Amino acid sequence: MAMVLTVGVVVRALLAYLVTLANPYFWEIIIPGTLVGLIVGFATMKYRGPTTSRA
């Protein structure tokens, strides 16, 4: 779970950084974008549904 949360935070922070390249509101975009990545990563791990295994 920690790996998925870390990847979600890093990806969202990178995407938010790309948005701020021509924008003076750096932290106002980076912080909410990173939090969205954390929430989405957590929700993905918690509510992804039942896993099936094939034998």
PDB file of N, CA, C and O in Angstrom, chain B, residues numbered from 101:
ATOM      1  N   MET B 101       0.824  -1.189   0.000  1.00  0.00           N
ATOM      2  CA  MET B 101       0.000   0.000   0.000  1.00  0.00           C
ATOM      3  C   MET B 101       0.868   1.253   0.000  1.00  0.00           C
ATOM      4  O   MET B 101       0.532   2.246  -0.646  1.00  0.00           O
ATOM      5  N   ALA B 102       1.974   1.208   0.718  1.00  0.00           N
ATOM      6  CA  ALA B 102       2.850   2.376   0.775  1.00  0.00           C
ATOM      7  C   ALA B 102       3.415   2.718  -0.598  1.00  0.00           C
ATOM      8  O   ALA B 102       3.582   3.891  -0.933  1.00  0.00           O
ATOM      9  N   MET B 103       3.705   1.699  -1.384  1.00  0.00           N
ATOM     10  CA  MET B 103       4.259   1.937  -2.720  1.00  0.00           C
ATOM     11  C   MET B 103       3.233   2.625  -3.619  1.00  0.00           C
ATOM     12  O   MET B 103       3.583   3.550  -4.352  1.00  0.00           O
ATOM     13  N   VAL B 104       1.987   2.194  -3.575  1.00  0.00           N
ATOM     14  CA  VAL B 104       0.939   2.805  -4.398  1.00  0.00           C
ATOM     15  C   VAL B 104       0.700   4.248  -3.971  1.00  0.00           C
ATOM     16  O   VAL B 104       0.529   5.124  -4.819  1.00  0.00           O
ATOM     17  N   LEU B 105       0.688   4.502  -2.677  1.00  0.00           N
ATOM     18  CA  LEU B 105       0.504   5.869  -2.196  1.00  0.00           C
ATOM     19  C   LEU B 105       1.666   6.756  -2.616  1.00  0.00           C
ATOM     20  O   LEU B 105       1.463   7.907  -3.004  1.00  0.00           O
ATOM     21  N   THR B 106       2.868   6.232  -2.542  1.00  0.00           N
ATOM     22  CA  THR B 106       4.041   7.007  -2.947  1.00  0.00           C
ATOM     23  C   THR B 106       4.000   7.329  -4.431  1.00  0.00           C
ATOM     24  O   THR B 106       4.277   8.459  -4.832  1.00  0.00           O
ATOM     25  N   VAL B 107       3.660   6.351  -5.240  1.00  0.00           N
ATOM     26  CA  VAL B 107       3.571   6.579  -6.688  1.00  0.00           C
ATOM     27  C   VAL B 107       2.468   7.587  -6.996  1.00  0.00           C
ATOM     28  O   VAL B 107       2.653   8.463  -7.842  1.00  0.00           O
ATOM     29  N   GLY B 108       1.331   7.476  -6.326  1.00  0.00           N
ATOM     30  CA  GLY B 108       0.243   8.433  -6.540  1.00  0.00           C
ATOM     31  C   GLY B 108       0.653   9.848  -6.195  1.00  0.00           C
ATOM     32  O   GLY B 108       0.330  10.782  -6.928  1.00  0.00           O
ATOM     33  N   VAL B 109       1.361  10.022  -5.089  1.00  0.00           N
ATOM     34  CA  VAL B 109       1.800  11.354  -4.678  1.00  0.00           C
ATOM     35  C   VAL B 109       2.825  11.905  -5.667  1.00  0.00           C
ATOM     36  O   VAL B 109       2.747  13.071  -6.055  1.00  0.00           O
ATOM     37  N   VAL B 110       3.773  11.084  -6.073  1.00  0.00           N
ATOM     38  CA  VAL B 110       4.821  11.553  -6.984  1.00  0.00           C
ATOM     39  C   VAL B 110       4.249  11.917  -8.351  1.00  0.00           C
ATOM     40  O   VAL B 110       4.608  12.946  -8.923  1.00  0.00           O
ATOM     41  N   VAL B 111       3.368  11.085  -8.868  1.00  0.00           N
ATOM     42  CA  VAL B 111       2.791  11.363 -10.191  1.00  0.00           C
ATOM     43  C   VAL B 111       1.963  12.632 -10.152  1.00  0.00           C
ATOM     44  O   VAL B 111       2.087  13.477 -11.038  1.00  0.00           O
ATOM     45  N   ARG B 112       1.128  12.780  -9.150  1.00  0.00           N
ATOM     46  CA  ARG B 112       0.298  13.982  -9.063  1.00  0.00           C
ATOM     47  C   ARG B 112       1.142  15.228  -8.826  1.00  0.00           C
ATOM     48  O   ARG B 112       0.833  16.289  -9.368  1.00  0.00           O
ATOM     49  N   ALA B 113       2.198  15.122  -8.030  1.00  0.00           N
ATOM     50  CA  ALA B 113       3.074  16.273  -7.820  1.00  0.00           C
ATOM     51  C   ALA B 113       3.758  16.666  -9.129  1.00  0.00           C
ATOM     52  O   ALA B 113       3.902  17.854  -9.419  1.00  0.00           O
ATOM     53  N   LEU B 114       4.178  15.685  -9.915  1.00  0.00           N
ATOM     54  CA  LEU B 114       4.803  15.970 -11.197  1.00  0.00           C
ATOM     55  C   LEU B 114       3.813  16.635 -12.154  1.00  0.00           C
ATOM     56  O   LEU B 114       4.149  17.612 -12.823  1.00  0.00           O
ATOM     57  N   LEU B 115       2.602  16.106 -12.215  1.00  0.00           N
ATOM     58  CA  LEU B 115       1.594  16.710 -13.097  1.00  0.00           C
ATOM     59  C   LEU B 115       1.226  18.122 -12.637  1.00  0.00           C
ATOM     60  O   LEU B 115       1.027  19.011 -13.464  1.00  0.00           O
ATOM     61  N   ALA B 116       1.135  18.327 -11.340  1.00  0.00           N
ATOM     62  CA  ALA B 116       0.836  19.663 -10.826  1.00  0.00           C
ATOM     63  C   ALA B 116       1.995  20.613 -11.114  1.00  0.00           C
ATOM     64  O   ALA B 116       1.779  21.792 -11.394  1.00  0.00           O
ATOM     65  N   TYR B 117       3.221  20.102 -11.046  1.00  0.00           N
ATOM     66  CA  TYR B 117       4.383  20.938 -11.367  1.00  0.00           C
ATOM     67  C   TYR B 117       4.342  21.378 -12.828  1.00  0.00           C
ATOM     68  O   TYR B 117       4.659  22.527 -13.138  1.00  0.00           O
ATOM     69  N   LEU B 118       3.956  20.475 -13.726  1.00  0.00           N
ATOM     70  CA  LEU B 118       3.863  20.837 -15.133  1.00  0.00           C
ATOM     71  C   LEU B 118       2.832  21.930 -15.375  1.00  0.00           C
ATOM     72  O   LEU B 118       2.994  22.753 -16.276  1.00  0.00           O
ATOM     73  N   VAL B 119       1.785  21.940 -14.582  1.00  0.00           N
ATOM     74  CA  VAL B 119       0.769  22.984 -14.700  1.00  0.00           C
ATOM     75  C   VAL B 119       1.324  24.330 -14.249  1.00  0.00           C
ATOM     76  O   VAL B 119       0.943  25.368 -14.791  1.00  0.00           O
ATOM     77  N   THR B 120       2.219  24.327 -13.265  1.00  0.00           N
ATOM     78  CA  THR B 120       2.710  25.580 -12.692  1.00  0.00           C
ATOM     79  C   THR B 120       3.879  26.187 -13.448  1.00  0.00           C
ATOM     80  O   THR B 120       4.405  27.212 -13.014  1.00  0.00           O
ATOM     81  N   LEU B 121       4.307  25.609 -14.545  1.00  0.00           N
ATOM     82  CA  LEU B 121       5.470  26.147 -15.255  1.00  0.00           C
ATOM     83  C   LEU B 121       5.264  27.591 -15.701  1.00  0.00           C
ATOM     84  O   LEU B 121       6.209  28.378 -15.658  1.00  0.00           O
ATOM     85  N   ALA B 122       4.097  27.951 -16.113  1.00  0.00           N
ATOM     86  CA  ALA B 122       3.829  29.325 -16.553  1.00  0.00           C
ATOM     87  C   ALA B 122       2.893  30.046 -15.588  1.00  0.00           C
ATOM     88  O   ALA B 122       2.203  30.984 -15.985  1.00  0.00           O
ATOM     89  N   ASN B 123       2.863  29.625 -14.337  1.00  0.00           N
ATOM     90  CA  ASN B 123       1.905  30.154 -13.379  1.00  0.00           C
ATOM     91  C   ASN B 123       2.633  30.584 -12.110  1.00  0.00           C
ATOM     92  O   ASN B 123       3.481  29.840 -11.616  1.00  0.00           O
ATOM     93  N   PRO B 124       2.327  31.759 -11.571  1.00  0.00           N
ATOM     94  CA  PRO B 124       3.019  32.207 -10.344  1.00  0.00           C
ATOM     95  C   PRO B 124       2.495  31.542  -9.061  1.00  0.00           C
ATOM     96  O   PRO B 124       3.097  31.720  -8.002  1.00  0.00           O
ATOM     97  N   TYR B 125       1.424  30.803  -9.122  1.00  0.00           N
ATOM     98  CA  TYR B 125       0.819  30.194  -7.936  1.00  0.00           C
ATOM     99  C   TYR B 125       1.340  28.784  -7.734  1.00  0.00           C
ATOM    100  O   TYR B 125       0.584  27.819  -7.853  1.00  0.00           O
ATOM    101  N   PHE B 126       2.619  28.654  -7.432  1.00  0.00           N
ATOM    102  CA  PHE B 126       3.292  27.362  -7.368  1.00  0.00           C
ATOM    103  C   PHE B 126       2.715  26.474  -6.277  1.00  0.00           C
ATOM    104  O   PHE B 126       2.190  25.402  -6.575  1.00  0.00           O
ATOM    105  N   TRP B 127       2.800  26.896  -5.020  1.00  0.00           N
ATOM    106  CA  TRP B 127       2.372  26.045  -3.897  1.00  0.00           C
ATOM    107  C   TRP B 127       0.863  25.875  -3.843  1.00  0.00           C
ATOM    108  O   TRP B 127       0.376  24.860  -3.346  1.00  0.00           O
ATOM    109  N   GLU B 128       0.118  26.847  -4.343  1.00  0.00           N
ATOM    110  CA  GLU B 128      -1.341  26.740  -4.343  1.00  0.00           C
ATOM    111  C   GLU B 128      -1.827  25.654  -5.306  1.00  0.00           C
ATOM    112  O   GLU B 128      -2.966  25.200  -5.200  1.00  0.00           O
ATOM    113  N   ILE B 129      -0.980  25.238  -6.236  1.00  0.00           N
ATOM    114  CA  ILE B 129      -1.337  24.173  -7.164  1.00  0.00           C
ATOM    115  C   ILE B 129      -0.678  22.854  -6.771  1.00  0.00           C
ATOM    116  O   ILE B 129      -1.302  21.799  -6.885  1.00  0.00           O
ATOM    117  N   ILE B 130       0.569  22.896  -6.312  1.00  0.00           N
ATOM    118  CA  ILE B 130       1.313  21.680  -5.975  1.00  0.00           C
ATOM    119  C   ILE B 130       0.700  20.955  -4.779  1.00  0.00           C
ATOM    120  O   ILE B 130       0.512  19.740  -4.836  1.00  0.00           O
ATOM    121  N   ILE B 131       0.390  21.656  -3.719  1.00  0.00           N
ATOM    122  CA  ILE B 131      -0.112  21.000  -2.498  1.00  0.00           C
ATOM    123  C   ILE B 131      -1.464  20.303  -2.732  1.00  0.00           C
ATOM    124  O   ILE B 131      -1.589  19.128  -2.387  1.00  0.00           O
ATOM    125  N   PRO B 132      -2.472  20.968  -3.297  1.00  0.00           N
ATOM    126  CA  PRO B 132      -3.726  20.240  -3.541  1.00  0.00           C
ATOM    127  C   PRO B 132      -3.562  19.094  -4.535  1.00  0.00           C
ATOM    128  O   PRO B 132      -4.197  18.050  -4.387  1.00  0.00           O
ATOM    129  N   GLY B 133      -2.710  19.281  -5.553  1.00  0.00           N
ATOM    130  CA  GLY B 133      -2.483  18.210  -6.508  1.00  0.00           C
ATOM    131  C   GLY B 133      -1.859  16.991  -5.864  1.00  0.00           C
ATOM    132  O   GLY B 133      -2.218  15.859  -6.189  1.00  0.00           O
ATOM    133  N   THR B 134      -0.928  17.214  -4.955  1.00  0.00           N
ATOM    134  CA  THR B 134      -0.290  16.110  -4.242  1.00  0.00           C
ATOM    135  C   THR B 134      -1.280  15.417  -3.314  1.00  0.00           C
ATOM    136  O   THR B 134      -1.270  14.191  -3.205  1.00  0.00           O
ATOM    137  N   LEU B 135      -2.120  16.174  -2.655  1.00  0.00           N
ATOM    138  CA  LEU B 135      -3.126  15.580  -1.776  1.00  0.00           C
ATOM    139  C   LEU B 135      -4.134  14.740  -2.564  1.00  0.00           C
ATOM    140  O   LEU B 135      -4.587  13.700  -2.086  1.00  0.00           O
ATOM    141  N   VAL B 136      -4.477  15.185  -3.751  1.00  0.00           N
ATOM    142  CA  VAL B 136      -5.376  14.397  -4.593  1.00  0.00           C
ATOM    143  C   VAL B 136      -4.728  13.067  -4.951  1.00  0.00           C
ATOM    144  O   VAL B 136      -5.395  12.033  -4.957  1.00  0.00           O
ATOM    145  N   GLY B 137      -3.432  13.088  -5.250  1.00  0.00           N
ATOM    146  CA  GLY B 137      -2.721  11.846  -5.530  1.00  0.00           C
ATOM    147  C   GLY B 137      -2.724  10.908  -4.357  1.00  0.00           C
ATOM    148  O   GLY B 137      -2.865   9.698  -4.535  1.00  0.00           O
ATOM    149  N   LEU B 138      -2.571  11.433  -3.162  1.00  0.00           N
ATOM    150  CA  LEU B 138      -2.598  10.613  -1.953  1.00  0.00           C
ATOM    151  C   LEU B 138      -3.978   9.994  -1.740  1.00  0.00           C
ATOM    152  O   LEU B 138      -4.084   8.809  -1.423  1.00  0.00           O
ATOM    153  N   ILE B 139      -5.019  10.777  -1.910  1.00  0.00           N
ATOM    154  CA  ILE B 139      -6.386  10.286  -1.711  1.00  0.00           C
ATOM    155  C   ILE B 139      -6.755   9.246  -2.768  1.00  0.00           C
ATOM    156  O   ILE B 139      -7.349   8.218  -2.444  1.00  0.00           O
ATOM    157  N   VAL B 140      -6.408   9.505  -4.024  1.00  0.00           N
ATOM    158  CA  VAL B 140      -6.735   8.571  -5.091  1.00  0.00           C
ATOM    159  C   VAL B 140      -5.962   7.268  -4.934  1.00  0.00           C
ATOM    160  O   VAL B 140      -6.511   6.191  -5.165  1.00  0.00           O
ATOM    161  N   GLY B 141      -4.698   7.355  -4.544  1.00  0.00           N
ATOM    162  CA  GLY B 141      -3.913   6.146  -4.303  1.00  0.00           C
ATOM    163  C   GLY B 141      -4.485   5.313  -3.173  1.00  0.00           C
ATOM    164  O   GLY B 141      -4.549   4.088  -3.276  1.00  0.00           O
ATOM    165  N   PHE B 142      -4.901   5.960  -2.099  1.00  0.00           N
ATOM    166  CA  PHE B 142      -5.507   5.246  -0.975  1.00  0.00           C
ATOM    167  C   PHE B 142      -6.825   4.599  -1.386  1.00  0.00           C
ATOM    168  O   PHE B 142      -7.075   3.435  -1.074  1.00  0.00           O
ATOM    169  N   ALA B 143      -7.669   5.360  -2.092  1.00  0.00           N
ATOM    170  CA  ALA B 143      -8.962   4.819  -2.516  1.00  0.00           C
ATOM    171  C   ALA B 143      -8.782   3.657  -3.485  1.00  0.00           C
ATOM    172  O   ALA B 143      -9.558   2.702  -3.458  1.00  0.00           O
ATOM    173  N   THR B 144      -7.774   3.731  -4.334  1.00  0.00           N
ATOM    174  CA  THR B 144      -7.516   2.642  -5.271  1.00  0.00           C
ATOM    175  C   THR B 144      -7.145   1.366  -4.537  1.00  0.00           C
ATOM    176  O   THR B 144      -7.620   0.287  -4.891  1.00  0.00           O
ATOM    177  N   MET B 145      -6.320   1.473  -3.541  1.00  0.00           N
ATOM    178  CA  MET B 145      -5.902   0.290  -2.800  1.00  0.00           C
ATOM    179  C   MET B 145      -7.027  -0.264  -1.921  1.00  0.00           C
ATOM    180  O   MET B 145      -7.163  -1.479  -1.781  1.00  0.00           O
ATOM    181  N   LYS B 146      -7.817   0.607  -1.342  1.00  0.00           N
ATOM    182  CA  LYS B 146      -8.846   0.155  -0.408  1.00  0.00           C
ATOM    183  C   LYS B 146     -10.086  -0.388  -1.120  1.00  0.00           C
ATOM    184  O   LYS B 146     -10.671  -1.372  -0.667  1.00  0.00           O
ATOM    185  N   TYR B 147     -10.492   0.234  -2.218  1.00  0.00           N
ATOM    186  CA  TYR B 147     -11.760  -0.106  -2.861  1.00  0.00           C
ATOM    187  C   TYR B 147     -11.581  -0.688  -4.264  1.00  0.00           C
ATOM    188  O   TYR B 147     -12.458  -0.507  -5.109  1.00  0.00           O
ATOM    189  N   ARG B 148     -10.491  -1.369  -4.532  1.00  0.00           N
ATOM    190  CA  ARG B 148     -10.264  -1.871  -5.882  1.00  0.00           C
ATOM    191  C   ARG B 148     -11.074  -3.096  -6.224  1.00  0.00           C
ATOM    192  O   ARG B 148     -11.096  -3.498  -7.387  1.00  0.00           O
ATOM    193  N   GLY B 149     -11.726  -3.695  -5.286  1.00  0.00           N
ATOM    194  CA  GLY B 149     -12.603  -4.823  -5.554  1.00  0.00           C
ATOM    195  C   GLY B 149     -11.915  -6.148  -5.226  1.00  0.00           C
ATOM    196  O   GLY B 149     -10.735  -6.188  -4.878  1.00  0.00           O
ATOM    197  N   PRO B 150     -12.678  -7.217  -5.345  1.00  0.00           N
ATOM    198  CA  PRO B 150     -12.104  -8.525  -5.007  1.00  0.00           C
ATOM    199  C   PRO B 150     -11.078  -8.956  -6.055  1.00  0.00           C
ATOM    200  O   PRO B 150     -11.221  -8.677  -7.246  1.00  0.00           O
ATOM    201  N   THR B 151     -10.066  -9.627  -5.588  1.00  0.00           N
ATOM    202  CA  THR B 151      -9.057 -10.149  -6.504  1.00  0.00           C
ATOM    203  C   THR B 151      -9.361 -11.620  -6.778  1.00  0.00           C
ATOM    204  O   THR B 151      -9.787 -12.354  -5.887  1.00  0.00           O
ATOM    205  N   THR B 152      -9.141 -12.028  -7.996  1.00  0.00           N
ATOM    206  CA  THR B 152      -9.375 -13.411  -8.352  1.00  0.00           C
ATOM    207  C   THR B 152      -8.036 -14.061  -8.712  1.00  0.00           C
ATOM    208  O   THR B 152      -7.174 -13.438  -9.332  1.00  0.00           O
ATOM    209  N   SER B 153      -7.886 -15.283  -8.325  1.00  0.00           N
ATOM    210  CA  SER B 153      -6.656 -16.005  -8.665  1.00  0.00           C
ATOM    211  C   SER B 153      -7.009 -17.186  -9.541  1.00  0.00           C
ATOM    212  O   SER B 153      -8.022 -17.854  -9.336  1.00  0.00           O
ATOM    213  N   ARG B 154      -6.171 -17.428 -10.505  1.00  0.00           N
ATOM    214  CA  ARG B 154      -6.390 -18.551 -11.418  1.00  0.00           C
ATOM    215  C   ARG B 154      -5.351 -19.615 -11.110  1.00  0.00           C
ATOM    216  O   ARG B 154      -4.152 -19.343 -11.048  1.00  0.00           O
ATOM    217  N   ALA B 155      -5.828 -20.805 -10.922  1.00  0.00           N
ATOM    218  CA  ALA B 155      -4.908 -21.906 -10.583  1.00  0.00           C
ATOM    219  C   ALA B 155      -4.688 -22.831 -11.763  1.00  0.00           C
ATOM    220  O   ALA B 155      -3.945 -23.806 -11.653  1.00  0.00           O
TER     221      ALA B 155
END
